[in-house]
Structure formats: C-alpha cells, structure tokens
Amino acid sequence: MAQLVKLQDYISRYQIDLARYPTQFVRLKKSQWERVKRQWELGEEISEWQHDNDSENDSFEEKERFSLLKKWFAGRQKADSGDVEQVEITNELMSDEDSIPEEETTLTFEPKIVYAPQSIHELKRMFIDQFFQFQMKWASSTLREKSYVDPRFMRDSLLRNLLQKLPDNYLLFYYPILQIRKAPIELDVVLMSPTECICITVLDTENQAVYVGGSERFWIKKVGTKDSKVLNPLINLNRMESVLTQLFKQDNIDMPIRKVVLTRNGYFDYPGSSFGIQFIDRRNYGEWMEHLKKVSSPMKHMQIRAAQTILNNVQTTSFNRDIWKKSSQPAED
C-alpha cells in the first residue's frame, strides 16, 4: 500500500521524521497482516470490531522498536501460493543491530476478523479496507497534534485506489497546500516513486464524459448531447511542474517530473501535441496502474530528499491534543 505522506494541509507525522515513519508504516502493516492471517488460518473466533472514533478517548498507544537509518537495499512485496501480498518491507532502511529507545505514539493498528472470509483474498480485502481507515488517522495526526479530516476523503475512491493498489515504495501527496513566498498554493496529486515525481491533474466528474482539449483556456466536456466548458487541466498541471521544479532546483534535487492528466470514468480527445504529457482515461487506466505497480525498486535517497523538500514548504492546520484534555477536565470552583 502506498504511503499517504500529506493530505491537504493536515498535520503529518512524516513532517517530523521522514527517515523513520516510512519504515514504521511498513513494519506495522507487515506484522499486523501476519497476525490476522495466522488468526484466520487457525480458525480463531471472529472478533467484534469496535470502530475507533476520532475522539481522543478512543485513541490508544502503541509501542514498537525502531532502528537507525543505516543502509538501503533492494526488496519487493511478494505473493504466496495464493497470489496474496505478503506485505514485505520494500523500503528497509535499518539494521537490526542498531536500535533507539521505544517511542510512544497515539495510534496503533489492530485489525479484526469481523466476518468469516471464505478465502485468503477475502481476508486481504478486509485487512486493507481496515488499514485504509487507519491510514487516514496516521496521515492527519502526530503524538501532540491532530487535524480535522473532511469526511469526503474517506469516500474518495481515487485516494483509496492509489493507496491500496500501489506498493509501499510510493509516497503520495494528495492535494497538498504549499506556502510559496507566504502565499498558499494548492497542488493536485503528487505521486513520488523511487525514480520519478508524477504530477497528476484529475478530471473525474461524470461517467462517459468526453473531454475535447486544445491550447485554449477552456476545454469542451461532452456528456451525451450536452456540451459544457471546463478549465484546461494543463494550466494546473504546468503550474505544479513549475513549482516543484523550482523547489527541487533550490535543494539540488535530481528527480525527473512526469505530467499526467487523468480521468478514470471518461475519455480524452486531444488533437494537439501531447509531448511531455500522458493522457490516462478509461481505456488505459488499468494498464497505467499495472505499470506503476511493477516498479520494484526500493525507496531511494533522492526520493526521500525530494519528498522532504515538498514537506519543508507545506502549510499545516492542526490543533494540540492537550486542548481536548484540558477541556474535558471539570472546572475548578
């Protein structure tokens, strides 16, 4: 599963330590998948899953041992005989011989078998659906801070698809808000693979829509016999590329940037030159995702540096968890 590094202007633990949290994420996923898989194989009783609300009273601590950043080596998620992901560590950055003190965090992930899966594939689907819920909290909180998450992101099918379908060596920035010269700039989707930065502008509004594009400021969207105008997505896309190119140049980041215009439920009709831009629509979306999934390289040092450069310039809106604790205490006489 890809890692959600930044969601809009929500607080992100990756801003605190980008070297540590990708490894913790994969370790946690791996250990809990093995636990729930073993529970299912042994035929243990179905556990009632108690939903973890956003309330502070429902959060709980986890403890896990980490290791220091030491070396990079190749790895790849593998499948067992049932062709099921084994949640292998693909971004192993540490040596087991080196360790640091245990860290307390506000979140852990304990998946439960909430029904009786009839196959390992059903079990995996249940697991990753629960893990997605956890990821949203993971991507919007730290030990001391928390952000309010818009419920629409929990229903965002593209966000869920990217996180659940891509391997954990991908870092995802989903509509992050940057501060450039004290001005907020909202980007679209930035997907960081080990070898490239992919800027994605999305047009997902109506099924079977046909977007007729050109060099003008507006494109034509055709749905049946009805035509309407939409802003040329290349404007946002080129702006994203310009902003990231500038940031990468300032920090001496050597990371190629690729541009993608995406519609999962519609089609593109672009008669102009598409040099440097990839158009992904309903006809080739599946093939495009399969190509991304085949990137087997482990996380790279330049990938981490590029992601850190973006995080160094993000805008963050959050509140201190202590506010809840203080407000819940009875007033003194």
Sequence and secondary structure as in RCSB ss.txt:
>XXXX:A:sequence
MAQLVKLQDYISRYQIDLARYPTQFVRLKKSQWERVKRQWELGEEISEWQHDNDSENDSFEEKERFSLLKKWFAG
RQKADSGDVEQVEITNELMSDEDSIPEEETTLTFEPKIVYAPQSIHELKRMFIDQFFQFQMKWASSTLREKSYVD
PRFMRDSLLRNLLQKLPDNYLLFYYPILQIRKAPIELDVVLMSPTECICITVLDTENQAVYVGGSERFWIKKVGT
KDSKVLNPLINLNRMESVLTQLFKQDNIDMPIRKVVLTRNGYFDYPGSSFGIQFIDRRNYGEWMEHLKKVSSPMK
HMQIRAAQTILNNVQTTSFNRDIWKKSSQPAED
>XXXX:A:secstr
  EEEEETTB  GGGT TTTHHHHHHHHHHHHHHHHHHHHHTT          SSGGG   EEE    B      
   B TT  B    SS  B TT     EEES        S  SSHHHHHHHHHHHHHHHHHHHTTB SSEE    
GGGGG HHHHHHHHHS TT EEEES EEEETTEEEE  EEEE SS EEEEEE  SSTT EEE  SSSEEEEEETT
EEEEEE HHHHHHHHHHHHHHHHHHTT    EEEEEE SSSEEE  S  TTEEEE TTTHHHHHHHHHT      
HHHHHHHHHHHTTB  B EETHHHHHHHS    
